[in-house]
Amino acid sequence: MTTMTTEPARARAVLSNQDFKLLQEAVLFYMRAHEDDPISSQYSNLYHRLGSATRR
């Protein structure tokens, strides 16, 4: 009796590097328009994370 093992399908990237750059630009635009917003620090963190994702 032969036992077949199935391997999980390989994960595919959902976003391209170009997508990350576009998102980073959009977040930067938002940050500049809402500098005084208390949540702007969270957008700043997101901006930097998106930048580090494109350098991988």
Secondary structure as UniProt FT lines:
FT   HELIX           17..33
FT   TURN            34..36
FT   TURN            38..39
FT   HELIX           40..54
//
